[in-house]
Amino acid sequence: MILVERSTHVAAPVEVVWDVVQRAEQLPAWLAGVRAAEVLSGEGFGRRQRVQAGRGAAHEAEVIAYQEPTLIGWRERAKGAGARAEARTEIYVQLTSDEEDGGTVVRLIVVRWPAGPVKAALLRLGLRRVGADLEDSLARLTDLAAVG
């Protein structure tokens, strides 16, 4: 398992930030590496969605954590030729109200279970890039939430 997390403060109330992060169609606007996203079925916990990465790979995802308006998490599994069932990624967005200024602390967490030791080694080499992508995602989310 490989875990990377970043957090930031957003000058917007939890409800405003939640409105952005809980909608699948908003993912390309703020989550680095996502080109398109759509809901396949359901809503809230158990919702199924398709997420297309910038490099063209599409993953089906299921919402596995949902506590309105403070937590959403989904699990993606690789599909297609050569994909291995044990390879998966979980992404969590945790929101905490900042009582002092009415803003929101956003914690973005990515957990990856690579398909084997070679993939794990490659992922570890790319951890700096994953962290940079999370920082970029948080900056984009901050801008989106500020617009409201």
C-alpha positions in Angstrom: 0.0 0.0 0.0 1.2 3.5 -0.9 -0.4 6.5 0.8 0.0 10.2 -0.2 -1.9 13.0 1.3 -2.0 16.8 1.2 -4.2 19.4 2.8 -5.0 23.1 2.4 -7.3 25.8 3.7 -10.1 27.0 1.5 -11.7 30.3 2.2 -15.2 29.0 1.6 -17.7 27.2 3.9 -17.8 23.4 4.0 -21.1 23.3 2.1 -19.6 25.2 -0.9 -16.6 23.0 -1.1 -18.8 19.9 -0.6 -20.9 20.9 -3.6 -17.8 20.8 -5.8 -16.2 17.6 -4.5 -19.2 15.4 -4.3 -20.3 15.9 -7.9 -18.6 13.4 -10.3 -19.0 15.8 -13.3 -16.8 18.4 -11.4 -13.8 16.0 -11.1 -12.1 17.2 -14.3 -12.3 20.8 -13.1 -10.3 20.2 -10.0 -8.7 16.7 -9.8 -5.4 16.6 -11.6 -5.2 13.8 -14.2 -8.9 13.5 -14.8 -10.2 14.3 -18.3 -13.8 13.2 -17.9 -16.1 11.7 -15.3 -19.7 10.5 -15.3 -22.2 8.9 -13.0 -23.1 5.4 -14.1 -25.7 4.7 -11.4 -26.8 5.6 -7.9 -26.0 8.5 -5.7 -24.2 8.9 -2.4 -22.7 5.7 -0.9 -22.5 3.0 -3.6 -22.7 5.4 -6.5 -20.9 4.0 -9.6 -19.0 6.4 -11.8 -16.5 6.2 -14.7 -13.4 8.3 -14.5 -11.2 8.9 -17.6 -7.6 9.8 -17.0 -5.7 12.3 -19.0 -3.8 9.6 -20.8 -7.0 7.9 -21.9 -7.3 5.1 -19.4 -10.9 4.7 -18.1 -11.7 3.3 -14.6 -14.9 2.4 -13.1 -15.2 3.6 -9.5 -17.5 3.1 -6.6 -18.2 5.5 -3.8 -17.1 3.7 -0.7 -17.2 6.5 1.9 -19.9 9.2 2.0 -20.7 11.4 4.9 -22.4 14.6 3.8 -20.9 17.2 3.9 -17.5 16.1 5.2 -16.3 13.0 3.5 -16.4 11.3 0.1 -14.1 8.5 -1.1 -14.1 6.2 -4.1 -12.3 3.1 -5.2 -11.1 2.7 -8.8 -10.1 -0.6 -10.3 -8.2 -0.9 -13.6 -10.0 -2.6 -16.4 -8.9 -3.8 -19.8 -6.1 -5.9 -21.2 -3.4 -6.7 -18.7 -5.3 -5.2 -15.7 -5.0 -7.1 -12.5 -7.8 -7.4 -10.0 -5.7 -6.5 -7.0 -4.5 -3.2 -8.5 -6.7 -0.4 -7.1 -6.7 3.2 -6.1 -8.8 4.9 -3.4 -9.2 8.6 -3.2 -10.7 10.4 -0.2 -11.7 14.0 0.3 -12.2 15.0 3.9 -13.6 18.4 4.8 -13.4 20.1 8.2 -15.0 23.4 9.1 -12.5 26.0 10.3 -14.5 27.7 13.1 -12.2 30.7 13.3 -12.8 32.1 9.9 -15.7 30.1 8.4 -13.4 28.4 5.8 -12.7 24.7 5.2 -9.7 22.5 5.7 -9.5 20.1 2.8 -7.5 16.9 3.2 -6.9 14.9 -0.1 -5.7 11.3 0.3 -4.7 8.8 -2.3 -4.1 5.2 -1.4 -2.7 2.8 -4.0 -2.4 -1.0 -4.0 -0.2 -1.7 -7.0 -0.3 -4.9 -9.0 2.9 -6.5 -7.8 6.3 -5.5 -6.6 7.6 -4.0 -9.9 4.6 -1.7 -10.1 5.0 -0.8 -6.4 8.7 0.2 -7.0 7.7 2.3 -9.9 4.9 4.0 -7.9 7.4 4.8 -5.1 9.7 6.4 -7.6 6.8 8.6 -8.7 5.6 9.7 -5.2 6.9 13.2 -5.7 4.8 13.5 -8.8 1.7 12.2 -7.0 2.2 14.8 -4.3 2.6 17.6 -6.8 -0.6 16.4 -8.5 -2.4 16.5 -5.2 -1.1 20.1 -4.5 -2.3 21.1 -8.0 -5.7 19.6 -7.3 -6.1 21.4 -4.0 -5.1 24.7 -5.7 -7.7 24.1 -8.5 -10.3 23.2 -5.8 -9.5 26.4 -3.9 -10.1 28.5 -7.0 -13.4 26.7 -7.8 -14.8 27.0 -4.3 -13.9 30.7 -4.2 -16.0 31.3 -7.3 -18.8 29.4 -5.5 
